[in-house]
Amino acid sequence: MTELASPQRESTEPPSPRSAGTSVQSYLDEDSRPVPAALRYDINEDLGTAPMDIDRYISREFHDREVDKVWRKVWQFVCREDHIPNAGDHITYDIVDDKLIIMRQPDGSIKALYNVCLHRGRALRQEGGRVSELRCPFHGFSWNIDGTLKNLPCAWDFPEVDPTNLPLPEAKVAVWNGFVFINQDPEAEPLEDFLGSMLNDWGRWNYDDRVVYSHFGGVIDCNWKVAGEAFIEGFHSLATHPQMMEWLGDENTQYDVIKGENWSRQIVPQGVPSPTIANHISEQEVLDSYYETRAFYTQGKGRDLAVGDEGTPRVPLDSTARRELAAAMRTALAEQFGSEQDHWTDSELLDGIQYFVFPNFYVFAGPRTNAVYRFRPHGNDPDKCLAEVFLLAQQPADGSHPKPAEPRWLQPGETFSDITEIGLLGPVFDQDMANMPFIQEGLKSMRGPGVRLTRYQENRIRHYHQILDEWMAR
């Protein structure tokens, strides 16, 4: 891979007007710790203002092309390495009609084997676990965990089959930062090349030893792109998440978009008010709201800052809510994980630093509990998707590495708020997902030139679709 240097902040100019509120870079200028270069660039290359075609969300023909051109060609996140730590450990992964088994090998490597018996097509595994072979329940054909044929029943009746040469087909596998990716295209470029210059940002954030303490998801009645787009812009926060406006700089969000890259980024400042109310709120009120919102929505069950017996901390006259919250977060993380946390910047401790990698990998950077989002089609239905969240945390203070949490799928009548261990994220997800079915329905009756996007705040969506169009045209 050709090494690409991180862009330099001082060499760029914003391509379009931005909020009059304080910028992310101005907040970084006031950070209590030295800010790494990875956070100091600010690039949002102009992709125009043309409306987008509605068919990409609702058309069966577009969906079918997407399966062939994208899902069977692109790198996609399937699991964490610690989901399959030992030989024979595996998970099953479905993408539209393609079914795979992600299997740990005796030599420590990982294979992605197609989950289909080569006799009559029956799935070999219905769920993950640990096995010593892959045996078809229909007629008993079996393969070793490396995909080589182990047993061919009634071999005398298959004169055309060479038992030494009937392996299970494989997809390509690569690992980055503890994340396992697969690609069904045998000619696919290396994952490192696909990730491009994003890799230069991540030397500071090592997730190899992160623990998956929660994994949850649900079926949403919308196209996978409708769901995914809501998480690469903060423009919707004022209307959808009003409870956060006193401590979330929604319009202040920095969006980084670089042409030719398969990724983009946003930095959402926290511990600061929305520009819409910034002139009417004090630093103490910002801090109070930060604590009170979490207390109200989590009932003390989330993994975040909580008010102690002494009550809400006070903001000194020579300080800010943001600086005080960051200091409290350093202390809380040190106590929780038994390791020094002093070097982390205020931004890394508070802000939503989220990288999106096409087509559906969303990962937050920093030392806190970090979320990873994944959206993909549900079965072969363009009107439904699977929305998933993996929550990663530093290893516990005792040095143990707990087994990753089992996925919890919402059942009829349940909401994300019912998953109490995820804290404020549950109600926020419920607010987001409440919009999705109505968007899908509305797109089918929309008239006019198409979907309109803001020039700056929704430029990541435009970039997302520009990448999609490039893959669809291949």
KEBASE-599485 format. One record per residue (C-alpha): residue number from 1; x, y, z. Coordinates in Angstrom, 2 decimals. Example, Ala and Ser with C-alpha at 12.3 -4.5 7.8 and 13.67 -1.06 7.14 Angstrom:
2
<1,<12.30,-4.50,7.80>>
<2,<13.67,-1.06,7.14>>
END
This chain:
474
<1,<0.00,0.00,0.00>>
<2,<1.24,3.46,-0.86>>
<3,<1.69,5.43,2.33>>
<4,<-0.63,8.44,2.45>>
<5,<0.07,11.23,4.89>>
<6,<-2.78,12.63,6.93>>
<7,<-4.07,15.88,5.41>>
<8,<-2.87,19.09,7.01>>
<9,<-5.39,21.39,8.62>>
<10,<-3.65,24.62,7.70>>
<11,<-3.69,23.81,3.98>>
<12,<-7.48,23.61,3.67>>
<13,<-10.41,25.96,3.39>>
<14,<-14.04,25.05,4.03>>
<15,<-15.81,24.45,0.69>>
<16,<-19.08,26.00,1.83>>
<17,<-20.56,28.08,4.67>>
<18,<-20.68,26.45,8.09>>
<19,<-22.45,27.06,11.35>>
<20,<-21.61,30.30,13.10>>
<21,<-21.00,28.26,16.23>>
<22,<-17.55,27.43,17.58>>
<23,<-15.72,24.96,15.32>>
<24,<-14.28,21.64,16.40>>
<25,<-10.78,22.91,15.63>>
<26,<-11.35,25.90,17.91>>
<27,<-12.36,23.55,20.73>>
<28,<-9.21,21.53,20.05>>
<29,<-7.17,24.74,20.35>>
<30,<-8.38,24.91,23.97>>
<31,<-7.85,21.22,24.78>>
<32,<-6.11,20.45,28.07>>
<33,<-3.78,17.94,26.38>>
<34,<-1.68,17.97,23.20>>
<35,<-3.95,17.05,20.30>>
<36,<-2.70,14.39,17.86>>
<37,<-2.28,15.23,14.19>>
<38,<-5.00,12.72,13.34>>
<39,<-7.57,15.17,14.74>>
<40,<-6.00,18.33,13.36>>
<41,<-7.01,18.18,9.72>>
<42,<-10.28,19.60,8.47>>
<43,<-11.19,18.65,4.89>>
<44,<-14.64,18.56,3.34>>
<45,<-14.24,18.45,-0.42>>
<46,<-17.16,19.86,-2.35>>
<47,<-19.36,17.25,-4.05>>
<48,<-22.03,19.64,-5.27>>
<49,<-25.73,19.94,-4.46>>
<50,<-27.47,17.77,-7.07>>
<51,<-30.45,15.74,-5.78>>
<52,<-30.08,11.95,-5.57>>
<53,<-32.22,9.42,-7.38>>
<54,<-34.88,7.80,-5.18>>
<55,<-34.63,4.41,-6.91>>
<56,<-31.43,3.59,-5.06>>
<57,<-33.52,3.13,-1.92>>
<58,<-36.67,1.47,-3.23>>
<59,<-35.94,-0.26,-6.54>>
<60,<-35.71,-4.07,-6.66>>
<61,<-33.58,-3.79,-9.80>>
<62,<-31.14,-1.45,-8.04>>
<63,<-31.04,-3.80,-5.04>>
<64,<-30.27,-6.83,-7.23>>
<65,<-27.41,-4.97,-8.93>>
<66,<-26.17,-3.87,-5.51>>
<67,<-25.91,-7.52,-4.43>>
<68,<-23.72,-8.39,-7.41>>
<69,<-21.72,-5.18,-7.62>>
<70,<-21.24,-4.36,-3.93>>
<71,<-21.98,-7.14,-1.45>>
<72,<-20.18,-9.76,-3.53>>
<73,<-17.23,-7.47,-4.26>>
<74,<-16.48,-5.24,-1.28>>
<75,<-14.72,-5.74,2.07>>
<76,<-17.19,-6.02,4.95>>
<77,<-16.84,-6.42,8.70>>
<78,<-18.08,-9.79,10.01>>
<79,<-16.87,-10.21,13.62>>
<80,<-14.13,-9.53,16.15>>
<81,<-11.16,-11.89,16.43>>
<82,<-12.12,-12.79,19.98>>
<83,<-15.46,-14.10,18.77>>
<84,<-13.47,-17.08,17.43>>
<85,<-10.37,-17.44,19.67>>
<86,<-9.70,-21.21,19.31>>
<87,<-9.44,-23.74,16.48>>
<88,<-12.94,-24.79,15.43>>
<89,<-14.57,-21.65,16.84>>
<90,<-16.78,-20.03,14.24>>
<91,<-19.65,-17.66,13.57>>
<92,<-22.12,-17.74,10.70>>
<93,<-22.53,-14.65,8.57>>
<94,<-25.28,-14.05,6.00>>
<95,<-25.32,-11.26,3.47>>
<96,<-28.45,-11.29,1.29>>
<97,<-28.49,-14.87,-0.12>>
<98,<-24.83,-15.65,0.55>>
<99,<-24.01,-17.67,3.67>>
<100,<-20.54,-18.07,5.16>>
<101,<-18.80,-19.68,8.11>>
<102,<-16.00,-17.61,9.63>>
<103,<-13.74,-20.29,11.13>>
<104,<-10.58,-20.17,13.27>>
<105,<-7.92,-22.60,12.04>>
<106,<-5.43,-24.70,14.07>>
<107,<-2.57,-22.44,12.97>>
<108,<-4.41,-19.34,14.25>>
<109,<-5.45,-18.10,10.82>>
<110,<-9.08,-17.47,9.87>>
<111,<-11.01,-18.83,6.90>>
<112,<-14.35,-17.78,5.45>>
<113,<-15.96,-20.93,4.07>>
<114,<-19.24,-20.94,2.17>>
<115,<-21.90,-22.45,4.38>>
<116,<-23.29,-24.82,1.76>>
<117,<-22.98,-28.58,1.34>>
<118,<-21.60,-29.35,-2.13>>
<119,<-24.00,-32.27,-2.50>>
<120,<-27.52,-30.82,-2.42>>
<121,<-27.00,-27.33,-1.02>>
<122,<-28.05,-27.75,2.60>>
<123,<-26.51,-25.25,5.07>>
<124,<-23.76,-26.95,7.08>>
<125,<-24.19,-24.76,10.18>>
<126,<-27.22,-22.95,11.52>>
<127,<-25.32,-21.11,14.26>>
<128,<-21.86,-20.46,15.61>>
<129,<-19.95,-22.42,18.21>>
<130,<-17.00,-24.82,18.21>>
<131,<-16.78,-27.95,16.04>>
<132,<-14.17,-30.47,14.91>>
<133,<-15.80,-30.90,11.49>>
<134,<-18.51,-29.44,9.28>>
<135,<-21.09,-32.17,8.74>>
<136,<-24.21,-31.87,6.60>>
<137,<-27.31,-33.01,8.52>>
<138,<-28.99,-34.18,5.28>>
<139,<-26.75,-37.03,4.02>>
<140,<-23.70,-36.81,6.26>>
<141,<-21.14,-35.28,3.88>>
<142,<-18.44,-33.72,6.05>>
<143,<-15.50,-31.38,5.71>>
<144,<-12.57,-30.60,8.00>>
<145,<-12.55,-27.15,9.57>>
<146,<-10.01,-26.04,6.95>>
<147,<-12.55,-26.84,4.23>>
<148,<-11.00,-30.06,2.88>>
<149,<-13.33,-33.00,2.34>>
<150,<-13.40,-35.44,5.27>>
<151,<-16.11,-37.94,4.40>>
<152,<-17.92,-38.71,1.15>>
<153,<-20.80,-41.12,1.90>>
<154,<-21.20,-43.86,-0.69>>
<155,<-18.13,-42.66,-2.53>>
<156,<-18.54,-45.58,-4.95>>
<157,<-21.67,-43.85,-6.31>>
<158,<-19.88,-40.58,-7.18>>
<159,<-17.50,-41.70,-9.95>>
<160,<-17.01,-38.11,-11.10>>
<161,<-15.85,-36.85,-7.68>>
<162,<-12.20,-36.84,-6.60>>
<163,<-12.40,-37.04,-2.78>>
<164,<-9.01,-35.34,-2.51>>
<165,<-10.22,-32.32,-4.46>>
<166,<-13.65,-31.26,-3.24>>
<167,<-12.93,-28.38,-0.82>>
<168,<-15.52,-25.87,0.35>>
<169,<-15.20,-22.62,-1.59>>
<170,<-13.70,-19.70,0.36>>
<171,<-13.94,-15.93,0.51>>
<172,<-10.95,-13.71,1.26>>
<173,<-10.23,-12.77,4.90>>
<174,<-8.28,-9.90,6.45>>
<175,<-7.92,-8.54,9.97>>
<176,<-7.47,-4.94,11.10>>
<177,<-7.38,-3.73,14.72>>
<178,<-9.06,-6.91,15.94>>
<179,<-11.86,-6.63,13.35>>
<180,<-12.33,-9.50,10.88>>
<181,<-13.34,-8.61,7.32>>
<182,<-14.30,-10.82,4.39>>
<183,<-14.51,-10.22,0.66>>
<184,<-16.21,-12.60,-1.78>>
<185,<-14.28,-11.30,-4.78>>
<186,<-11.12,-13.40,-5.38>>
<187,<-9.62,-10.44,-7.24>>
<188,<-10.30,-7.92,-4.47>>
<189,<-7.61,-5.43,-3.52>>
<190,<-5.95,-5.92,-0.10>>
<191,<-7.95,-4.56,2.82>>
<192,<-5.11,-2.15,3.67>>
<193,<-5.40,-0.58,0.22>>
<194,<-9.17,-0.35,0.55>>
<195,<-8.89,1.45,3.91>>
<196,<-6.37,3.85,2.37>>
<197,<-5.17,6.89,4.29>>
<198,<-7.51,6.19,7.22>>
<199,<-4.87,3.80,8.54>>
<200,<-2.55,6.72,9.21>>
<201,<-4.99,8.11,11.80>>
<202,<-5.24,4.94,13.85>>
<203,<-1.77,4.50,15.30>>
<204,<-3.04,6.06,18.52>>
<205,<-6.15,3.87,18.87>>
<206,<-5.29,0.21,19.33>>
<207,<-8.40,-1.97,19.57>>
<208,<-6.72,-5.37,19.44>>
<209,<-7.49,-6.04,23.09>>
<210,<-10.92,-4.41,23.26>>
<211,<-13.75,-6.45,24.77>>
<212,<-17.24,-6.74,23.23>>
<213,<-19.42,-6.24,26.29>>
<214,<-22.69,-5.73,24.41>>
<215,<-23.97,-6.70,20.95>>
<216,<-27.54,-5.93,20.03>>
<217,<-29.67,-5.30,17.01>>
<218,<-33.02,-5.52,15.32>>
<219,<-34.85,-5.70,12.01>>
<220,<-35.80,-2.24,10.73>>
<221,<-38.44,-1.63,8.05>>
<222,<-36.27,0.38,5.70>>
<223,<-33.50,0.04,3.15>>
<224,<-30.07,-0.49,4.70>>
<225,<-28.85,2.84,3.32>>
<226,<-31.75,4.77,4.87>>
<227,<-30.70,3.46,8.28>>
<228,<-26.98,3.91,7.73>>
<229,<-27.24,7.49,6.53>>
<230,<-28.76,8.65,9.82>>
<231,<-25.48,7.87,11.57>>
<232,<-23.12,9.89,9.38>>
<233,<-24.73,13.27,9.98>>
<234,<-25.75,15.24,13.05>>
<235,<-28.15,17.56,11.24>>
<236,<-31.13,15.57,12.56>>
<237,<-30.18,15.95,16.22>>
<238,<-32.19,19.09,16.98>>
<239,<-35.48,17.53,15.88>>
<240,<-34.81,13.88,16.74>>
<241,<-32.67,14.13,19.91>>
<242,<-33.69,17.42,21.59>>
<243,<-32.71,16.08,25.04>>
<244,<-29.04,16.38,24.05>>
<245,<-28.95,19.93,22.73>>
<246,<-27.64,21.47,25.96>>
<247,<-24.41,19.47,25.74>>
<248,<-24.11,18.38,22.08>>
<249,<-22.68,20.72,19.47>>
<250,<-24.82,19.40,16.62>>
<251,<-24.27,22.17,14.06>>
<252,<-20.63,22.44,15.17>>
<253,<-19.86,18.94,13.90>>
<254,<-16.83,18.65,11.64>>
<255,<-17.29,16.41,8.59>>
<256,<-14.20,15.17,6.77>>
<257,<-14.73,14.04,3.18>>
<258,<-11.84,13.25,0.84>>
<259,<-12.46,12.34,-2.79>>
<260,<-11.01,9.00,-3.86>>
<261,<-11.13,7.49,-0.36>>
<262,<-13.52,4.74,0.80>>
<263,<-13.98,6.37,4.20>>
<264,<-15.12,9.62,5.78>>
<265,<-15.22,11.03,9.31>>
<266,<-17.17,13.22,11.66>>
<267,<-16.20,14.77,14.99>>
<268,<-19.24,15.71,17.09>>
<269,<-18.24,17.97,20.01>>
<270,<-19.76,17.14,23.38>>
<271,<-19.76,19.00,26.65>>
<272,<-20.70,22.12,24.66>>
<273,<-24.15,23.43,23.73>>
<274,<-25.79,23.43,20.34>>
<275,<-25.24,26.75,18.55>>
<276,<-29.02,27.14,18.54>>
<277,<-29.03,27.74,22.31>>
<278,<-25.39,28.66,23.06>>
<279,<-26.23,32.29,23.88>>
<280,<-28.78,31.29,26.50>>
<281,<-27.01,28.67,28.60>>
<282,<-24.20,28.77,31.16>>
<283,<-21.25,26.38,31.54>>
<284,<-22.82,25.02,34.73>>
<285,<-26.09,24.35,32.94>>
<286,<-24.21,22.47,30.21>>
<287,<-22.52,20.26,32.81>>
<288,<-25.73,19.75,34.80>>
<289,<-27.62,18.73,31.67>>
<290,<-24.89,16.26,30.68>>
<291,<-25.25,14.42,33.99>>
<292,<-29.00,14.81,34.28>>
<293,<-29.73,13.47,30.80>>
<294,<-27.76,10.32,31.50>>
<295,<-29.34,9.87,34.93>>
<296,<-32.84,10.23,33.51>>
<297,<-32.43,7.93,30.51>>
<298,<-30.19,5.28,32.08>>
<299,<-31.44,5.11,35.68>>
<300,<-27.81,4.62,36.69>>
<301,<-27.41,1.43,34.62>>
<302,<-25.27,2.72,31.76>>
<303,<-21.49,2.80,31.44>>
<304,<-20.96,6.54,31.70>>
<305,<-20.41,9.35,34.19>>
<306,<-22.83,9.38,37.12>>
<307,<-23.51,11.87,39.88>>
<308,<-22.06,10.82,43.24>>
<309,<-23.40,11.42,46.72>>
<310,<-21.89,14.89,46.70>>
<311,<-24.13,15.92,43.79>>
<312,<-23.34,17.44,40.41>>
<313,<-19.78,18.86,40.24>>
<314,<-19.36,22.62,40.00>>
<315,<-17.64,24.36,37.12>>
<316,<-14.91,26.73,38.39>>
<317,<-14.94,30.25,37.02>>
<318,<-11.67,29.65,35.19>>
<319,<-12.82,26.40,33.60>>
<320,<-15.51,25.05,31.26>>
<321,<-18.05,22.26,31.39>>
<322,<-16.12,20.47,28.67>>
<323,<-12.84,20.55,30.57>>
<324,<-14.46,19.42,33.82>>
<325,<-16.32,16.57,32.13>>
<326,<-13.12,15.37,30.45>>
<327,<-11.28,15.37,33.79>>
<328,<-14.10,13.37,35.37>>
<329,<-13.99,10.92,32.49>>
<330,<-10.23,10.37,32.92>>
<331,<-10.76,9.57,36.59>>
<332,<-13.72,7.27,35.89>>
<333,<-11.85,5.31,33.20>>
<334,<-8.77,4.91,35.41>>
<335,<-10.91,3.53,38.24>>
<336,<-12.89,1.26,35.95>>
<337,<-10.01,-0.24,33.99>>
<338,<-7.14,0.07,36.45>>
<339,<-4.79,1.86,34.07>>
<340,<-3.49,5.39,33.56>>
<341,<-5.71,7.52,31.30>>
<342,<-4.12,10.93,31.74>>
<343,<-2.72,11.33,28.22>>
<344,<-6.08,11.28,26.45>>
<345,<-7.30,14.59,25.07>>
<346,<-10.59,16.15,26.11>>
<347,<-11.82,15.46,22.57>>
<348,<-11.03,11.75,22.67>>
<349,<-12.77,11.43,26.04>>
<350,<-15.94,13.29,25.09>>
<351,<-16.48,13.74,21.37>>
<352,<-18.08,11.41,18.87>>
<353,<-15.07,10.70,16.62>>
<354,<-16.62,8.37,14.09>>
<355,<-15.06,6.85,10.98>>
<356,<-17.27,5.31,8.30>>
<357,<-15.85,2.77,5.86>>
<358,<-17.97,1.91,2.84>>
<359,<-20.34,0.16,2.71>>
<360,<-21.43,-0.42,6.33>>
<361,<-18.63,-0.23,8.92>>
<362,<-18.94,2.60,11.47>>
<363,<-16.31,2.73,14.23>>
<364,<-15.79,5.33,16.95>>
<365,<-12.26,6.24,18.05>>
<366,<-10.99,6.95,21.55>>
<367,<-10.51,5.38,25.00>>
<368,<-14.14,5.30,26.15>>
<369,<-16.70,2.62,25.54>>
<370,<-16.77,2.69,21.76>>
<371,<-19.60,1.73,19.47>>
<372,<-19.36,-0.07,16.14>>
<373,<-22.43,0.10,13.90>>
<374,<-23.31,-2.26,11.05>>
<375,<-26.28,-2.06,8.66>>
<376,<-26.98,-4.67,5.97>>
<377,<-29.97,-5.97,4.01>>
<378,<-32.29,-8.32,5.87>>
<379,<-32.46,-11.34,3.62>>
<380,<-33.08,-10.32,0.04>>
<381,<-35.54,-7.54,0.85>>
<382,<-34.69,-3.96,-0.20>>
<383,<-37.31,-2.66,2.27>>
<384,<-35.78,-4.23,5.40>>
<385,<-32.39,-4.16,7.06>>
<386,<-30.51,-5.48,10.06>>
<387,<-29.22,-2.74,12.36>>
<388,<-26.50,-3.87,14.79>>
<389,<-24.34,-2.27,17.46>>
<390,<-21.21,-3.72,19.06>>
<391,<-20.01,-1.92,22.19>>
<392,<-16.27,-2.24,22.88>>
<393,<-14.50,-1.42,26.12>>
<394,<-10.97,-1.57,27.46>>
<395,<-9.99,-4.78,29.23>>
<396,<-11.10,-5.02,32.88>>
<397,<-8.72,-4.00,35.63>>
<398,<-8.04,-7.64,36.54>>
<399,<-6.51,-8.27,33.12>>
<400,<-9.15,-10.79,32.11>>
<401,<-10.56,-10.89,28.61>>
<402,<-14.23,-11.82,28.96>>
<403,<-15.97,-13.78,26.24>>
<404,<-17.77,-11.48,23.78>>
<405,<-21.40,-10.86,24.60>>
<406,<-23.93,-12.93,22.68>>
<407,<-26.04,-10.91,20.25>>
<408,<-29.40,-9.79,21.55>>
<409,<-32.05,-9.33,18.86>>
<410,<-35.07,-7.21,19.66>>
<411,<-38.24,-9.25,19.95>>
<412,<-41.73,-8.01,19.03>>
<413,<-42.75,-5.31,21.47>>
<414,<-39.19,-4.60,22.66>>
<415,<-37.27,-1.37,22.18>>
<416,<-33.59,-0.55,22.39>>
<417,<-34.37,1.23,25.68>>
<418,<-35.15,-2.18,27.17>>
<419,<-31.43,-3.03,26.93>>
<420,<-30.49,-1.23,30.13>>
<421,<-26.73,-1.90,30.02>>
<422,<-26.30,0.34,26.96>>
<423,<-27.45,3.44,28.83>>
<424,<-28.33,6.57,26.88>>
<425,<-27.63,4.83,23.57>>
<426,<-30.89,2.85,23.87>>
<427,<-33.29,5.82,23.86>>
<428,<-31.18,7.55,21.21>>
<429,<-31.43,4.51,18.94>>
<430,<-35.18,4.31,19.53>>
<431,<-35.51,7.94,18.46>>
<432,<-33.48,7.28,15.30>>
<433,<-35.24,4.06,14.36>>
<434,<-38.68,5.60,14.85>>
<435,<-37.99,7.70,11.74>>
<436,<-36.83,4.90,9.45>>
<437,<-40.07,3.14,8.37>>
<438,<-41.67,6.50,7.64>>
<439,<-38.71,7.52,5.50>>
<440,<-38.95,4.29,3.49>>
<441,<-42.67,4.77,2.98>>
<442,<-42.21,8.43,2.08>>
<443,<-39.54,7.76,-0.52>>
<444,<-42.00,5.60,-2.46>>
<445,<-44.42,8.48,-2.82>>
<446,<-41.87,11.27,-3.20>>
<447,<-42.20,13.37,-6.34>>
<448,<-39.78,15.89,-7.76>>
<449,<-36.09,15.76,-8.58>>
<450,<-35.10,13.39,-5.76>>
<451,<-33.50,13.41,-2.32>>
<452,<-31.99,16.77,-1.41>>
<453,<-28.98,17.05,0.88>>
<454,<-27.26,19.94,2.62>>
<455,<-23.97,20.90,1.06>>
<456,<-21.79,20.59,4.18>>
<457,<-23.61,18.72,6.96>>
<458,<-24.76,15.87,4.71>>
<459,<-21.75,15.75,2.41>>
<460,<-20.71,12.41,3.94>>
<461,<-23.97,10.95,2.58>>
<462,<-23.21,12.34,-0.86>>
<463,<-19.68,10.90,-0.65>>
<464,<-21.15,7.56,0.46>>
<465,<-23.35,7.43,-2.64>>
<466,<-20.52,8.58,-4.88>>
<467,<-18.55,5.52,-3.76>>
<468,<-21.64,3.36,-4.25>>
<469,<-22.09,4.66,-7.79>>
<470,<-18.47,3.86,-8.60>>
<471,<-18.95,0.26,-7.48>>
<472,<-22.26,-0.05,-9.32>>
<473,<-20.60,1.16,-12.53>>
<474,<-17.81,-1.46,-12.42>>
END
